[in-house]
Amino acid sequence: MLDKNYKPQEVEARIYAAWESSGAFRPVGKPGTPSFAIVIPPPNVTGSLHMGHALNNTIQDILVRFERMRGKDVLWQPGMDHAGIATQMVVERQLMERQEPSRWEMGREAFVERVWAWKAVSGGNILNQLKRLGASCDWSRERFTMDEGLSQAVVKVFVQLYREGLIYKDKRLVNWDPKFLTAISDLEVVSVETKGRLWHFKYPIKGEPGRFITVATTRPETMLGDSGIAVHPDDGRYKDLVGKFAVLPLVGRELPIVADEYADPTQGSGAVKITPAHDFNDFEVGKRHNLRQINIFDEHARLDLESNHAFLHDLHTSDELAETLNLHRLGRFEARKRVAERMEALGLVEKVEDHVHMVPYGDRSNEVIEPFLTEQWYLDAATLAKPAIAAVEKGKTRFVPQNWAKTYFDWMHNIQPWCISRQLWWGHQIPAWYGPDGEVFVAETEEEALDAAESFYDSRVALTRDPDVLDTWFSSALWPFSTLGWPEQTGELKRFYPTSVLVTGFDIIFFWVARMMMMGLHFMKEVPFHDVYIHGIVRDERGQKMSKSKGNVVDPLALMDEYGADALRFTMAALATPGRDVKPSRARIEGYRNFATKLWNAARFCEMNECVRQPGFDPGAVRQPVNRWIIGEANRTAKAVTAAIEQYRVNDGALATYHFVWNVFCDWYLELIKPLLSGGDAAAKAETRATAAHVLDQIVTILHPFMPFVTEELWGRLGEAGEPRPDLLIRSPWPALDAPEDPAADTELNWIIRLISEIRSVRSEMNVPAGAKLPCVITGATAEIRARVAAWQTEITRLARLQSLDFADAMPAGAAQIVLGEVTVGLPLAGIIDLGAEKQRLAKDLDKLRDEIRKIDAKLANEAFVAKAPEHVVEEQRERREEAAVIAAKTEAALNRLEAI
């Protein structure tokens, strides 16, 4: 017998262990079986489960459980990313906390060994947390971006791309983290709105005493690296200055004034100082006009002026320059202060304004990121992007929702060289070695590099390996084929590449999705996945982005402890509307925990009433209309859920299942069959028991992808004819979707349900006391309706709480009327409620609701409010209006009903 209450905390670990030990997560490998494969977006080895992971992995698990039950050979490939900068930071912090030698003191080899030791003990906790969520990955195939096989793939790819001329070294601007002393990707940069100042500096025009050109900057210290000034070609104020020179104060450098559309005549003075080595836009302007690149910072973001050839080139000795050189080794923020003071002292500050602007910070170091000119390794992404663009244009890979293809194209058509090197110790060290004169030798092994060097120099020479490592996104770009064994031509590679679908967030379409497309097409000559499903991000229930600073971060592990994994999973699925962000709340999660309880209680009811699945049960042989109706409803629901999951509308699948289980099966079917289960018709009772058990099996089957734990537990506890199940639910077949549907039974039952529902609605709208039993009169009934009501009179009377149910030729006075097709249903209310007082109450409520709707409409019609208010506030107003409109319509209908009495 099922326990009185479902306790997920006592079930989930046991169920998961049973799945794992049975090998249920592994591909079956049956010849001729269609394959279905997903590669997990590899979480960081330092990570822990957050709500974004919960959403992403719930969607993936729904898809793989669904396809596994449909008989496909399913592989959900798990693994982790080595997360270069994050992992190095964690271990360095640990060394500091334990007062152990720093990485610099212990050296590279010892430090990397220490990171591997940390990984063995503490890394990868998130994978166990994914198991808590119910993720049915094939853990026997777990991969790590730095394991031996994937490392071999990374080296092979690098060497091949280098030899094809697609990887090269170049000196360009990068996002530089002065704390970690490495280049970082755009994804690791967080722009923070900051209150700062905007200085307007006057630069003298060479040869025109007393004439100046004004430029504005938020970073005065960078002016020391200026190499030009840009004005718009059509800006009449400066036409005579184009081709002339300004003189850089504090330095004496001559700055050519160039015409470039980058300068905006409507912003500030319309003139822009160009510092190519310290601003990404300026870098491009500088390239167009052949302006010098003058790097004035060292790797710690301190001024580097002495012995700086680029800075000192063509400068003449002066007291002013000597004073500037005294700023050498000054930090950038102190330098900012000193430069501004000197410009003020020289009378070259036109004005200073308070200025709010976006400042880039490292997401892990929390340091201001510096655009920094440095030599790095680059990948020719533009060349690799061309076939990746064509593949999406031709439909070989499609985005769901389709609008994300535009984002993909925008990035890919404007793609820049990809900086793939990082100045870290943890990661894939670049397979490049340098000879005594700096000649580079790229090879898969050091021995190969030595052989190449010997051939080049005609003698054996010592080589020095490049100390940099590769960007972690480089190894992740190979994920769909490297995890399957490439460069070896494995059976798994042949079987599961290309994969079926990638499930991910929009924020890494460029950083990961696009790069997997490029690498997959280049090395496998085929797209890495057919579909890319892009889900929204998880926000708090008010629609705000979750952040530690706001204190609104929700821990999914705590939610699973409190409500169970199924409740969290179902919440994520039900809210995962394509193209919209997900806004879960505790109330929703608690509601779906109650849904699991409702299902459990329904199963207990069936068990107590001996509803046991019968061998050979034939849905087409049932005779009772209520049983034929529920079999048809179950089949329609299974079809709807199937179509929804196939189209990545997991929210529609979840809600269709919820509606069927709660509203149709529990609230109606189980209530309507109580007389049959307690009646004296043995055949009807046996059929109803078998039907209820059959439909309960259908329910746990279609609900399994969404709520795997409670459904697996019920499947195992409610065996066929009292016998143990032949297999776990996870490996049981999906419904065949061919159960009979009976239109006549559907019409009959749906009419009965609508009748009872309408009577209940009137009772609620009119404030009829719950215990009061009402008389009910039906007029205009045909013989068919009379027979239908007679057949269901007991159930209608009980469920609608009626005193009597009669037919009449005319409607009695004082009756609230319900039009139901060709008949009219009347509920005489006189003497049961105060009709006048009820009219006043409803009218007052309606006025309040209409007033609220008018106020909200006024807000939403105010363009300033919609433009300036936070997105979640505007959305909240829209939701309030929609809710008020629904209630107002019901209230108006109730008032009209009373007016008609």
LOFILUM-786771 format. One line per 5 residues: number of its first residue (from 1); for each residue x, y, z of C-alpha. Coordinates in steps of 0.5 Angstrom, whole numbers, plus 500, padded with zeros to 3 digits. Example, Ala and Ser with C-alpha at 12.3 -4.5 7.8 and 13.67 -1.06 7.14 Angstrom:
<recs>
1> 525 491 516 | 527 498 514
</recs>
This chain:
<recs>
1> 500 500 500 | 503 507 498 | 504 511 504 | 500 517 506 | 504 522 504
6> 509 523 498 | 516 524 501 | 521 526 496 | 527 526 500 | 526 519 502
11> 525 517 495 | 530 521 490 | 537 518 492 | 534 511 492 | 531 512 485
16> 537 515 482 | 541 510 484 | 537 505 481 | 537 508 475 | 545 509 475
21> 546 501 477 | 541 499 471 | 545 502 466 | 539 506 464 | 543 512 462
26> 547 509 457 | 545 508 449 | 542 501 448 | 547 501 441 | 541 496 438
31> 543 496 430 | 538 500 426 | 535 504 432 | 535 512 430 | 540 516 435
36> 539 522 439 | 544 526 442 | 545 532 446 | 552 534 449 | 551 538 455
41> 554 545 456 | 560 543 460 | 559 547 467 | 566 550 470 | 569 545 474
46> 569 550 480 | 562 551 479 | 556 550 483 | 548 549 481 | 545 555 480
51> 538 557 477 | 540 557 470 | 543 550 470 | 537 548 473 | 533 551 467
56> 538 548 462 | 539 541 465 | 531 540 466 | 530 542 459 | 535 537 456
61> 533 532 461 | 526 532 458 | 528 531 451 | 533 525 453 | 528 522 457
66> 522 523 452 | 526 520 446 | 529 514 450 | 522 512 452 | 520 513 444
71> 526 508 443 | 531 512 440 | 539 510 442 | 540 516 446 | 546 519 449
76> 547 525 453 | 554 527 453 | 556 530 460 | 563 533 462 | 566 539 465
81> 570 545 463 | 577 546 466 | 575 554 467 | 582 556 466 | 582 563 470
86> 576 561 475 | 580 555 477 | 587 558 477 | 584 564 482 | 580 558 486
91> 587 555 488 | 591 561 488 | 586 564 494 | 587 557 497 | 594 558 497
96> 594 565 500 | 589 562 506 | 593 557 508 | 599 561 508 | 603 557 503
101> 608 559 497 | 604 563 492 | 604 560 485 | 610 564 483 | 614 561 489
106> 612 554 487 | 613 555 480 | 609 553 474 | 610 545 474 | 608 545 482
111> 602 549 481 | 599 545 475 | 600 539 480 | 597 543 485 | 591 545 481
116> 590 537 479 | 590 535 486 | 585 540 488 | 580 538 482 | 581 531 484
121> 578 533 491 | 574 539 490 | 573 540 483 | 566 537 479 | 561 538 485
126> 556 541 480 | 556 534 477 | 553 531 483 | 548 537 484 | 546 535 477
131> 544 528 479 | 540 531 485 | 536 534 479 | 535 528 476 | 540 529 470
136> 540 522 466 | 547 523 463 | 551 517 461 | 556 519 467 | 560 513 464
141> 562 517 459 | 564 523 463 | 569 528 459 | 574 534 462 | 576 539 457
146> 583 537 459 | 583 530 460 | 588 526 455 | 583 525 449 | 581 532 449
151> 588 535 450 | 590 531 444 | 584 534 440 | 586 541 442 | 593 540 440
156> 591 537 433 | 586 542 432 | 591 548 433 | 597 545 429 | 593 544 423
161> 590 551 423 | 596 554 424 | 599 550 418 | 593 552 414 | 595 559 416
166> 588 560 420 | 592 561 427 | 597 567 427 | 601 572 432 | 599 579 432
171> 599 585 436 | 592 588 437 | 588 590 443 | 585 585 448 | 581 586 454
176> 587 586 460 | 586 584 467 | 591 587 471 | 590 583 477 | 590 576 473
181> 595 579 468 | 592 576 462 | 587 577 456 | 580 575 458 | 574 574 453
186> 568 579 452 | 564 574 456 | 568 575 462 | 567 583 462 | 562 586 466
191> 560 593 464 | 558 597 470 | 554 604 470 | 559 608 474 | 559 616 476
196> 565 619 473 | 567 626 470 | 568 628 463 | 574 633 462 | 574 637 456
201> 581 639 454 | 584 644 450 | 590 642 445 | 594 647 441 | 594 648 434
206> 601 647 431 | 603 654 428 | 596 658 430 | 598 661 436 | 592 662 441
211> 588 657 437 | 585 650 440 | 581 644 439 | 577 641 445 | 577 634 446
216> 573 630 452 | 575 624 456 | 573 620 462 | 581 618 462 | 586 623 462
221> 591 619 463 | 590 616 456 | 592 622 453 | 599 621 454 | 598 615 448
226> 594 620 444 | 597 619 436 | 591 623 433 | 585 627 433 | 579 625 429
231> 573 630 426 | 567 628 422 | 568 630 414 | 562 634 414 | 563 638 420
236> 564 645 418 | 568 647 424 | 574 643 423 | 574 643 415 | 580 647 415
241> 584 643 420 | 584 637 417 | 591 635 415 | 594 640 420 | 597 638 427
246> 595 639 434 | 600 639 439 | 599 634 445 | 600 638 452 | 605 635 457
251> 608 631 452 | 609 635 446 | 607 630 440 | 604 632 434 | 598 629 433
256> 595 629 426 | 588 631 425 | 584 627 421 | 577 626 418 | 573 620 420
261> 566 618 421 | 567 615 427 | 567 623 430 | 560 625 432 | 559 632 431
266> 553 632 436 | 557 630 441 | 561 634 445 | 566 639 441 | 565 634 435
271> 573 632 436 | 575 626 438 | 582 624 441 | 585 618 438 | 589 613 443
276> 589 607 438 | 593 603 444 | 588 604 449 | 581 604 446 | 578 599 441
281> 574 604 437 | 580 608 437 | 584 602 435 | 580 601 428 | 580 609 427
286> 588 609 428 | 588 603 423 | 584 607 417 | 589 613 418 | 596 609 420
291> 596 613 426 | 601 610 431 | 600 605 437 | 603 608 443 | 602 603 449
296> 603 607 455 | 602 602 461 | 605 596 463 | 601 589 465 | 600 592 472
301> 596 598 468 | 602 602 471 | 605 608 467 | 611 605 463 | 614 611 460
306> 622 611 461 | 625 607 456 | 618 606 452 | 621 607 445 | 613 608 442
311> 612 613 447 | 619 617 446 | 619 617 439 | 620 624 436 | 619 627 442
316> 624 633 444 | 627 634 451 | 623 639 455 | 622 641 462 | 614 639 461
321> 616 632 458 | 621 631 464 | 615 632 469 | 611 628 465 | 616 622 465
326> 616 623 473 | 609 619 472 | 613 613 470 | 610 607 474 | 604 611 477
331> 598 607 477 | 593 609 472 | 588 612 477 | 593 616 481 | 596 618 474
336> 589 620 472 | 589 625 478 | 596 628 476 | 595 629 469 | 588 633 470
341> 591 637 475 | 597 639 471 | 592 640 465 | 588 645 470 | 595 648 472
346> 596 650 464 | 589 653 463 | 588 647 458 | 581 645 462 | 575 648 458
351> 570 645 463 | 569 638 467 | 562 635 468 | 559 630 472 | 558 624 467
356> 555 617 468 | 558 612 464 | 559 604 463 | 566 602 466 | 568 595 464
361> 570 590 470 | 573 583 470 | 567 578 473 | 572 575 477 | 578 580 479
366> 573 585 480 | 578 590 477 | 577 595 472 | 579 592 465 | 584 595 461
371> 584 595 453 | 591 593 452 | 596 593 446 | 600 586 446 | 602 580 442
376> 597 574 442 | 595 568 438 | 589 569 434 | 585 565 430 | 582 567 423
381> 575 567 425 | 572 571 419 | 574 565 414 | 571 560 419 | 565 563 420
386> 563 563 412 | 561 556 412 | 558 557 419 | 554 562 416 | 552 558 410
391> 550 552 414 | 544 556 418 | 542 560 412 | 541 553 408 | 537 550 414
396> 542 545 416 | 542 548 423 | 536 552 425 | 535 556 431 | 529 555 436
401> 526 561 437 | 528 562 430 | 529 570 431 | 536 568 435 | 539 566 428
406> 539 574 427 | 543 575 433 | 548 569 430 | 548 572 423 | 549 579 426
411> 555 577 430 | 558 572 425 | 558 577 419 | 562 582 424 | 566 577 427
416> 573 580 429 | 580 575 429 | 579 571 436 | 584 572 441 | 586 565 443
421> 591 566 448 | 591 567 455 | 597 568 460 | 595 563 465 | 598 557 467
426> 592 552 468 | 590 550 461 | 592 547 454 | 599 550 454 | 600 552 446
431> 604 547 442 | 609 552 440 | 617 553 441 | 621 558 440 | 628 558 437
436> 634 562 440 | 632 568 435 | 625 567 436 | 623 563 430 | 617 559 432
441> 616 552 431 | 609 549 432 | 608 542 433 | 604 536 436 | 610 534 441
446> 616 537 443 | 620 532 439 | 617 534 433 | 618 541 434 | 626 540 436
451> 626 536 429 | 623 542 425 | 628 546 429 | 634 542 427 | 632 542 420
456> 631 550 420 | 638 551 423 | 642 545 421 | 644 543 428 | 640 541 434
461> 638 547 438 | 635 548 445 | 627 551 444 | 623 555 449 | 616 553 449
466> 611 559 449 | 608 560 456 | 601 562 454 | 595 557 455 | 589 557 450
471> 582 560 451 | 578 555 455 | 573 557 449 | 578 554 444 | 577 547 447
476> 570 548 448 | 569 549 441 | 571 542 439 | 566 539 445 | 561 536 440
481> 566 531 437 | 572 531 441 | 568 528 447 | 566 522 442 | 573 520 441
486> 576 525 435 | 581 525 432 | 580 517 433 | 574 515 428 | 570 512 434
491> 564 508 433 | 561 513 438 | 563 519 433 | 560 515 427 | 553 514 431
496> 552 520 434 | 555 526 430 | 552 530 428 | 548 531 435 | 541 532 435
501> 540 539 439 | 544 544 443 | 540 547 449 | 543 553 451 | 542 560 453
506> 543 566 448 | 549 569 452 | 554 564 449 | 551 564 442 | 557 567 439
511> 562 565 445 | 560 557 444 | 555 556 439 | 558 559 433 | 565 557 435
516> 562 550 435 | 559 551 428 | 566 553 425 | 570 548 428 | 565 542 427
521> 564 544 420 | 572 545 419 | 574 538 422 | 568 534 421 | 565 537 415
526> 558 537 418 | 554 541 423 | 555 539 430 | 548 540 431 | 541 540 427
531> 537 544 432 | 539 550 437 | 534 551 442 | 535 558 446 | 532 558 452
536> 531 565 456 | 535 567 463 | 532 565 470 | 530 572 473 | 527 573 480
541> 519 573 481 | 519 580 480 | 523 580 473 | 529 582 476 | 536 579 474
546> 539 575 480 | 545 578 483 | 549 577 489 | 549 585 490 | 541 585 490
551> 540 579 495 | 535 576 490 | 539 569 488 | 536 563 489 | 539 556 491
556> 536 551 487 | 539 546 492 | 535 549 498 | 529 549 494 | 530 541 492
561> 531 540 499 | 525 543 501 | 520 541 495 | 523 536 492 | 527 536 485
566> 520 534 481 | 517 541 484 | 523 545 481 | 524 541 475 | 516 542 473
571> 516 549 475 | 522 550 470 | 519 547 465 | 512 550 466 | 515 557 465
576> 520 555 459 | 516 559 454 | 520 560 448 | 523 567 447 | 521 569 454
581> 525 569 461 | 523 565 466 | 521 568 473 | 520 562 478 | 517 564 485
586> 517 559 491 | 509 560 491 | 509 556 484 | 514 551 486 | 510 550 492
591> 504 549 488 | 507 544 483 | 510 540 490 | 502 540 491 | 501 537 484
596> 506 531 486 | 502 530 492 | 495 530 488 | 498 525 483 | 500 521 489
601> 493 521 493 | 490 520 486 | 494 513 486 | 493 512 493 | 485 512 491
606> 486 508 485 | 490 503 490 | 485 503 495 | 480 501 490 | 483 496 487
611> 485 499 481 | 490 494 478 | 493 494 471 | 490 488 468 | 495 484 463
616> 492 485 456 | 488 490 457 | 484 493 451 | 482 500 451 | 478 499 445
621> 474 494 449 | 471 498 454 | 464 500 454 | 462 505 460 | 462 512 457
626> 466 515 462 | 472 510 461 | 471 511 454 | 472 518 455 | 478 518 459
631> 481 514 455 | 480 519 449 | 482 524 453 | 489 521 455 | 490 519 448
636> 489 527 446 | 494 529 452 | 499 524 450 | 499 527 443 | 499 534 445
641> 505 533 450 | 509 529 444 | 508 535 439 | 510 540 444 | 516 536 446
646> 518 535 439 | 517 542 438 | 521 544 444 | 515 547 447 | 516 544 454
651> 512 549 457 | 506 547 453 | 507 539 454 | 508 541 462 | 501 545 462
656> 498 540 458 | 500 534 463 | 498 538 469 | 491 540 466 | 490 533 464
661> 492 530 471 | 489 535 476 | 483 538 472 | 481 532 468 | 483 525 471
666> 483 527 479 | 477 533 479 | 473 529 474 | 474 522 472 | 476 520 479
671> 469 523 482 | 465 521 476 | 467 513 477 | 466 513 485 | 459 510 484
676> 461 505 479 | 467 503 484 | 462 502 490 | 456 500 485 | 453 493 484
681> 455 492 477 | 461 487 477 | 463 488 470 | 462 495 470 | 467 496 476
686> 472 491 474 | 472 495 467 | 473 502 471 | 478 499 475 | 482 496 470
691> 481 503 466 | 483 507 472 | 490 503 472 | 491 504 465 | 490 511 465
696> 494 512 471 | 500 508 467 | 499 513 461 | 500 519 466 | 506 517 470
701> 509 515 463 | 508 522 460 | 509 526 466 | 516 522 467 | 520 527 463
706> 518 532 467 | 517 529 474 | 522 523 474 | 522 521 481 | 515 521 483
711> 513 517 477 | 518 512 477 | 516 511 484 | 509 510 483 | 511 506 477
716> 515 501 481 | 510 501 487 | 503 500 482 | 505 494 479 | 501 490 473
721> 496 485 477 | 500 486 483 | 506 483 480 | 513 487 480 | 514 491 473
726> 518 488 468 | 523 494 467 | 524 501 470 | 519 507 467 | 525 510 465
731> 526 505 460 | 519 503 458 | 515 505 452 | 512 512 450 | 504 511 449
736> 503 509 442 | 498 515 441 | 493 510 438 | 488 509 443 | 481 509 441
741> 477 516 442 | 469 516 442 | 466 523 440 | 459 521 443 | 462 519 450
746> 466 526 449 | 460 530 448 | 456 526 453 | 462 527 459 | 464 534 457
751> 456 536 457 | 456 534 464 | 462 537 466 | 460 543 463 | 453 543 467
756> 457 542 473 | 462 547 472 | 457 552 470 | 453 551 477 | 459 551 481
761> 461 558 478 | 454 561 479 | 454 559 486 | 461 562 487 | 459 569 483
766> 453 569 487 | 456 568 494 | 452 562 495 | 454 559 502 | 458 553 501
771> 453 548 505 | 447 551 501 | 444 546 497 | 440 549 491 | 434 547 487
776> 436 546 479 | 431 547 473 | 432 545 466 | 428 548 460 | 428 546 453
781> 431 539 454 | 431 534 448 | 430 527 449 | 437 526 449 | 439 531 454
786> 433 528 459 | 436 521 458 | 443 524 459 | 441 528 466 | 438 522 468
791> 444 517 467 | 448 522 471 | 443 525 476 | 447 522 482 | 453 525 480
796> 451 532 478 | 447 533 484 | 453 531 489 | 458 535 485 | 454 541 484
801> 451 541 491 | 444 541 489 | 437 539 493 | 433 537 487 | 434 537 479
806> 428 537 475 | 425 539 468 | 420 544 467 | 417 548 461 | 418 555 464
811> 423 558 468 | 421 559 475 | 421 567 477 | 428 569 481 | 432 564 478
816> 439 565 476 | 440 562 469 | 445 559 465 | 445 558 457 | 448 551 456
821> 447 550 448 | 440 548 447 | 437 548 454 | 437 553 460 | 439 551 467
826> 436 555 472 | 438 556 480 | 432 559 484 | 436 564 489 | 430 568 492
831> 430 566 499 | 437 563 499 | 441 570 498 | 439 577 498 | 439 579 491
836> 439 587 492 | 445 586 497 | 449 582 492 | 447 586 486 | 450 592 490
841> 457 588 492 | 458 586 485 | 457 593 482 | 462 596 487 | 467 591 486
846> 466 592 478 | 467 599 479 | 473 598 483 | 476 594 478 | 474 598 472
851> 478 604 476 | 484 600 477 | 484 598 469 | 483 605 467 | 489 607 472
856> 494 602 469 | 492 604 462 | 494 611 463 | 501 609 466 | 502 604 460
861> 500 609 455 | 505 614 458 | 511 613 454 | 516 616 459 | 513 611 464
866> 514 605 459 | 521 608 457 | 524 609 464 | 521 604 469 | 525 598 470
871> 522 592 465 | 520 588 471 | 515 594 473 | 512 595 466 | 511 587 466
876> 508 587 473 | 503 593 471 | 501 589 464 | 500 583 468 | 496 586 474
881> 491 589 468 | 490 582 465 | 488 579 471 | 484 585 473 | 480 585 466
886> 479 577 467 | 476 578 474 | 472 584 471 | 469 580 466 | 467 575 471
891> 464 580 475 | 460 583 470 | 457 577 467 | 455 575 474 | 452 582 475
896> 448 581 468 | 446 574 471 | 443 578 477 | 440 583 473 | 436 578 469
901> 433 575 475
</recs>
